[in-house]
Amino acid sequence: AQRVTQPEKLLSVFKGAPVELKCNYSYSGSPELFWYVQYSRQRLQLLLRHISRESIKGFTADLNKGETSFHLKKPFAQEEDSAMYYCALSGGFGNEKLTFGTGTRLTIIP
Amino acid sequence: SQTIHQWPATLVQPVGSPLSLECTVEGTSNPNLYWYRQAAGRGLQLLFYSVGIGQISSEVPQNLSASRPQDRQFILSSKKLLLSDSGFYLCAWRQLDRATGELFFGEGSRLTVL
């Protein structure tokens, strides 16, 4: 079974402060991990994926297989980062199920 | 470019009535298709996914069913709606490509069962 856990439903951070959204997963094989974001009145969209090792809008996420985590980080929060963030896991080729966590609503305080 | 269409956008139905939500994808072939339900506090719950015509995988036993009559069409149905079926339903597609794996979502359908 594959499972994604996001322990924080709500997170409030002051503008300019660091942000960390936690994500832990459970999967017996080699997972593919993603972060998706939903801004107000917009569609859910991909923010970043671990396989690309990229930084998008200042966000990064490192896959830690030992801790089975994929936390999302940004050193300096901006007001436009306020959104709903979902961590997601896929088993990759041959396992097409994409499982999402319950999401974390991030609010940046001006 | 690829697009995904989902309709109707909103729907109000009485308990016991049937349901049909439709999703179509344009600009790609043989996509993987997904139905999710989004609920506050419960995140995105995977309901069904399909890797090809007529191939449906069900994740959660419930009052709903899904069908894929054509390569780029995915339908969510119910014969008799329950109050608990109310929610926001999202259709999504992804191409089977290990290099990307990105899921593209529709705008969603809000269902209210009275």
Boltz contact constraints between the chains, C-beta under 6 A:
constraints:
  - contact:
      token1: [A, 32]
      token2: [B, 101]
      max_distance: 6.0
  - contact:
      token1: [A, 43]
      token2: [B, 105]
      max_distance: 6.0
  - contact:
      token1: [A, 43]
      token2: [B, 107]
      max_distance: 6.0
  - contact:
      token1: [A, 44]
      token2: [B, 105]
      max_distance: 6.0
  - contact:
      token1: [A, 46]
      token2: [B, 102]
      max_distance: 6.0
  - contact:
      token1: [A, 90]
      token2: [B, 101]
      max_distance: 6.0
  - contact:
      token1: [A, 93]
      token2: [B, 98]
      max_distance: 6.0
  - contact:
      token1: [A, 96]
      token2: [B, 32]
      max_distance: 6.0
  - contact:
      token1: [A, 96]
      token2: [B, 51]
      max_distance: 6.0
  - contact:
      token1: [A, 98]
      token2: [B, 103]
      max_distance: 6.0
  - contact:
      token1: [A, 100]
      token2: [B, 43]
      max_distance: 6.0
  - contact:
      token1: [A, 100]
      token2: [B, 44]
      max_distance: 6.0
  - contact:
      token1: [A, 101]
      token2: [B, 43]
      max_distance: 6.0
  - contact:
      token1: [A, 102]
      token2: [B, 43]
      max_distance: 6.0
  - contact:
      token1: [A, 103]
      token2: [B, 43]
      max_distance: 6.0
